[in-house]
């Protein structure tokens, strides 16, 4: 059977391969079109959400992708807290840090939560700047930010509008 309709993309639709650990991220970098950089928040795995470990994880992807790196889309799934448009991001970050600390036994700062690529907390101009910085630093150019009907998604729309096409 020759099914239809056929995909518009040639030779095929882009493949997203995502994971949390080195083996899968390296596989995604070699074989995928989109590398999904996921996050587990149990135990020490939560440290993957922050700067030092993100540098390591992007290094695995860059190393495995070689010359393909610039053609890859790097995708992050927002998993630390809700989308929160606020002028008091450190207050929200502190609440999330406390909850993560209680769950994992690891001390996490509010600043680390707010700056993490896996959170969207702060005023609109800050979020536009943050997403731009994440792209410049690590090449992250795709974000899964929320689900249909999620609180905060509508308030986030101006960020999407400002960054669309950039």
VOVEXDREN-863852 format. One record per residue (C-alpha): residue in three letters; x, y, z. Coordinates in Angstrom, 1 decimal. Each point is the difference from the previous one (the first is absolute). Layout:
<rs>
+------+--------+--------+--------+
: rest :     px :     py :     pz :
+------+--------+--------+--------+
:  ALA :      X :      Y :      Z :
...
+------+--------+--------+--------+
</rs>
This chain:
<rs>
+------+--------+--------+--------+
: rest :     px :     py :     pz :
+------+--------+--------+--------+
:  UNK :    0.0 :    0.0 :    0.0 :
:  UNK :    1.3 :    3.4 :   -0.9 :
:  UNK :   -1.5 :    2.3 :    2.7 :
:  UNK :   -0.7 :    3.7 :   -0.3 :
:  UNK :    0.1 :    2.8 :    0.4 :
:  UNK :    3.8 :    0.1 :   -0.4 :
:  UNK :    2.0 :    2.2 :    2.3 :
:  UNK :    1.0 :    3.4 :   -1.3 :
:  UNK :    3.5 :   -0.3 :    1.5 :
:  UNK :    2.6 :   -1.8 :   -2.2 :
:  UNK :    1.4 :   -2.6 :    0.4 :
:  UNK :   -2.2 :   -0.4 :    3.1 :
:  UNK :   -1.5 :    2.0 :    2.9 :
:  UNK :    2.7 :    1.0 :    2.6 :
:  UNK :    0.6 :   -2.6 :    2.6 :
:  UNK :    0.1 :    1.1 :    3.7 :
:  UNK :    2.1 :   -2.3 :    2.2 :
:  UNK :    0.1 :    1.0 :    3.6 :
:  UNK :    1.4 :   -1.2 :    3.3 :
:  UNK :    1.8 :    0.9 :    3.2 :
:  UNK :    3.2 :   -2.0 :    0.0 :
:  UNK :    3.2 :    0.0 :   -2.0 :
:  UNK :   -0.7 :   -3.1 :   -2.2 :
:  UNK :   -3.4 :    1.2 :   -1.3 :
:  UNK :    1.1 :    3.6 :   -0.4 :
:  UNK :    3.0 :   -1.2 :   -2.1 :
:  UNK :   -2.3 :   -2.2 :   -2.1 :
:  UNK :   -2.4 :    2.9 :   -0.5 :
:  UNK :    2.9 :    2.2 :   -1.1 :
:  UNK :    1.1 :   -2.6 :   -2.6 :
:  UNK :   -3.3 :   -1.2 :   -1.3 :
:  UNK :   -2.7 :    2.6 :    0.8 :
:  UNK :   -1.0 :    3.3 :   -1.5 :
:  UNK :   -1.2 :    1.4 :    3.3 :
:  UNK :    1.8 :   -0.9 :    3.2 :
:  UNK :   -2.5 :    0.0 :    3.0 :
:  UNK :    2.0 :    0.9 :    3.1 :
:  UNK :   -2.2 :   -1.3 :    2.8 :
:  UNK :    0.2 :    0.1 :    3.7 :
:  UNK :   -0.6 :   -2.3 :    2.9 :
:  UNK :   -0.5 :    1.6 :    3.3 :
:  UNK :    0.6 :   -3.0 :    2.3 :
:  UNK :    3.2 :    0.0 :    2.1 :
:  UNK :    3.2 :    1.4 :   -1.4 :
:  UNK :   -1.5 :    0.0 :   -3.6 :
:  UNK :   -1.6 :    3.3 :    0.9 :
:  UNK :    3.4 :    1.6 :   -0.3 :
:  UNK :   -0.2 :   -0.6 :   -3.7 :
:  UNK :   -2.3 :    3.1 :   -0.1 :
:  UNK :    2.7 :    2.4 :    0.9 :
:  UNK :    3.0 :    1.7 :   -1.7 :
:  UNK :    2.9 :   -2.3 :    0.7 :
:  UNK :   -1.8 :   -3.2 :   -1.0 :
:  UNK :   -1.6 :    1.7 :   -3.0 :
:  UNK :    3.5 :    0.8 :   -1.2 :
:  UNK :    0.9 :   -3.7 :    0.2 :
:  UNK :   -3.2 :   -1.2 :   -1.6 :
:  UNK :    0.4 :    2.5 :   -2.9 :
:  UNK :    3.6 :   -1.2 :   -0.3 :
:  UNK :   -1.1 :   -3.6 :   -0.6 :
:  UNK :   -2.5 :    1.2 :   -2.7 :
:  UNK :    2.6 :    2.2 :   -1.7 :
:  UNK :    2.6 :   -2.8 :    0.1 :
:  UNK :   -2.3 :   -2.7 :   -1.3 :
:  UNK :   -1.5 :    2.3 :   -2.7 :
:  UNK :    3.3 :    1.2 :   -1.4 :
:  UNK :   -0.6 :    2.0 :   -3.1 :
:  UNK :   -3.8 :   -0.5 :    0.3 :
:  UNK :   -0.2 :    2.0 :    3.2 :
:  UNK :   -1.0 :    3.3 :   -1.8 :
:  UNK :   -2.8 :   -1.7 :   -1.9 :
:  UNK :   -1.6 :   -1.6 :    3.2 :
:  UNK :   -2.9 :    1.5 :    1.8 :
:  UNK :    0.6 :   -0.2 :    3.8 :
:  UNK :   -3.2 :   -0.2 :    1.9 :
:  UNK :   -0.7 :    0.4 :    3.7 :
:  UNK :   -3.2 :   -1.0 :    1.8 :
:  UNK :   -1.0 :    2.4 :    2.8 :
:  UNK :   -0.2 :   -2.1 :    3.1 :
:  UNK :    0.9 :    2.2 :    2.9 :
:  UNK :   -3.1 :    1.6 :    1.3 :
:  UNK :   -2.8 :    1.6 :   -1.9 :
:  UNK :    0.2 :    2.8 :   -2.6 :
:  UNK :    0.0 :    3.0 :    2.4 :
:  UNK :    0.0 :    3.6 :   -1.2 :
:  UNK :    1.0 :    1.9 :    3.0 :
:  UNK :    2.1 :    3.0 :    1.2 :
:  UNK :    1.1 :   -2.2 :    3.0 :
:  UNK :    1.7 :   -3.0 :   -1.7 :
:  UNK :    2.2 :   -0.7 :    3.0 :
:  UNK :   -3.0 :   -0.5 :    2.2 :
:  UNK :   -1.4 :   -2.6 :   -2.4 :
:  UNK :    3.4 :   -1.5 :   -0.5 :
:  UNK :    0.5 :   -0.4 :    3.7 :
:  UNK :   -3.3 :   -1.9 :    0.4 :
:  UNK :    1.1 :   -2.4 :   -2.8 :
:  UNK :    3.5 :   -0.3 :    1.4 :
:  UNK :   -1.4 :   -0.9 :    3.4 :
:  UNK :   -2.3 :   -2.6 :   -1.5 :
:  UNK :    2.8 :   -1.5 :   -2.0 :
:  UNK :    2.3 :    0.0 :    3.0 :
:  UNK :   -2.5 :   -1.8 :    2.1 :
:  UNK :   -0.5 :   -2.6 :   -2.7 :
:  UNK :    3.7 :   -0.5 :   -0.9 :
:  UNK :    1.9 :    1.0 :    3.1 :
:  UNK :    2.1 :    2.3 :   -2.1 :
:  UNK :    0.3 :    3.7 :    0.8 :
:  UNK :   -1.1 :    2.1 :   -3.0 :
:  UNK :   -0.1 :    3.8 :   -0.2 :
:  UNK :   -2.9 :    2.1 :   -1.3 :
:  UNK :    2.4 :    1.6 :   -2.5 :
:  UNK :    0.9 :   -3.4 :   -1.4 :
:  UNK :   -3.6 :   -0.8 :   -0.5 :
:  UNK :   -0.8 :    3.3 :   -1.7 :
:  UNK :    3.0 :   -0.2 :   -2.3 :
:  UNK :   -0.5 :   -3.7 :   -0.9 :
:  UNK :   -0.8 :   -0.7 :   -3.7 :
:  UNK :   -2.8 :   -2.2 :    1.5 :
:  UNK :   -2.0 :    2.8 :    1.6 :
:  UNK :   -1.9 :    3.0 :   -1.3 :
:  UNK :   -0.4 :    2.4 :    2.9 :
:  UNK :    0.3 :    3.7 :    0.0 :
:  UNK :   -1.2 :    3.2 :   -1.7 :
:  UNK :   -0.6 :   -0.1 :   -3.8 :
:  UNK :    3.2 :    2.0 :   -1.0 :
:  UNK :    2.1 :   -2.3 :    2.2 :
:  UNK :   -1.4 :   -3.1 :   -1.6 :
:  UNK :    0.6 :    1.3 :   -3.6 :
:  UNK :    3.6 :    0.8 :    1.1 :
:  UNK :    0.4 :   -3.4 :    1.7 :
:  UNK :   -1.1 :   -2.0 :   -3.0 :
:  UNK :    2.3 :    2.0 :   -2.2 :
:  UNK :    2.9 :   -0.7 :    2.3 :
:  UNK :   -0.8 :   -3.7 :    0.1 :
:  UNK :    0.2 :   -0.1 :   -3.8 :
:  UNK :    3.2 :    1.9 :   -0.1 :
:  UNK :    1.8 :   -2.0 :    2.7 :
:  UNK :   -1.2 :   -3.5 :   -0.6 :
:  UNK :   -1.7 :    0.1 :   -3.4 :
:  UNK :   -3.4 :   -0.8 :    1.5 :
:  UNK :   -2.4 :    1.2 :   -2.6 :
:  UNK :   -3.2 :   -1.9 :    0.7 :
:  UNK :   -2.1 :   -0.1 :    3.2 :
:  UNK :   -3.0 :   -2.1 :    1.0 :
:  UNK :   -1.5 :    2.5 :    2.4 :
:  UNK :   -3.5 :   -1.2 :    1.0 :
:  UNK :   -3.1 :   -1.9 :   -0.7 :
:  UNK :   -3.3 :    1.1 :   -1.4 :
:  UNK :   -1.9 :    1.9 :    2.6 :
:  UNK :    2.9 :    0.3 :    2.5 :
:  UNK :   -0.1 :    3.0 :    2.3 :
:  UNK :    2.6 :    2.5 :   -1.0 :
:  UNK :    0.1 :   -1.0 :   -3.6 :
:  UNK :   -2.1 :    2.9 :   -1.2 :
:  UNK :    2.1 :    2.4 :    2.0 :
:  UNK :    3.1 :   -1.4 :   -1.7 :
:  UNK :   -1.3 :    0.8 :   -3.5 :
:  UNK :    1.8 :    3.3 :   -0.3 :
:  UNK :    3.3 :   -1.7 :    0.5 :
:  UNK :   -0.7 :   -2.3 :   -2.9 :
:  UNK :   -1.1 :    2.9 :   -2.1 :
:  UNK :    3.2 :    1.9 :    0.7 :
:  UNK :    2.2 :   -3.0 :   -0.8 :
:  UNK :   -1.9 :   -1.3 :   -3.0 :
:  UNK :    2.2 :   -0.1 :   -3.1 :
:  UNK :    3.2 :    0.9 :    1.9 :
+------+--------+--------+--------+
</rs>
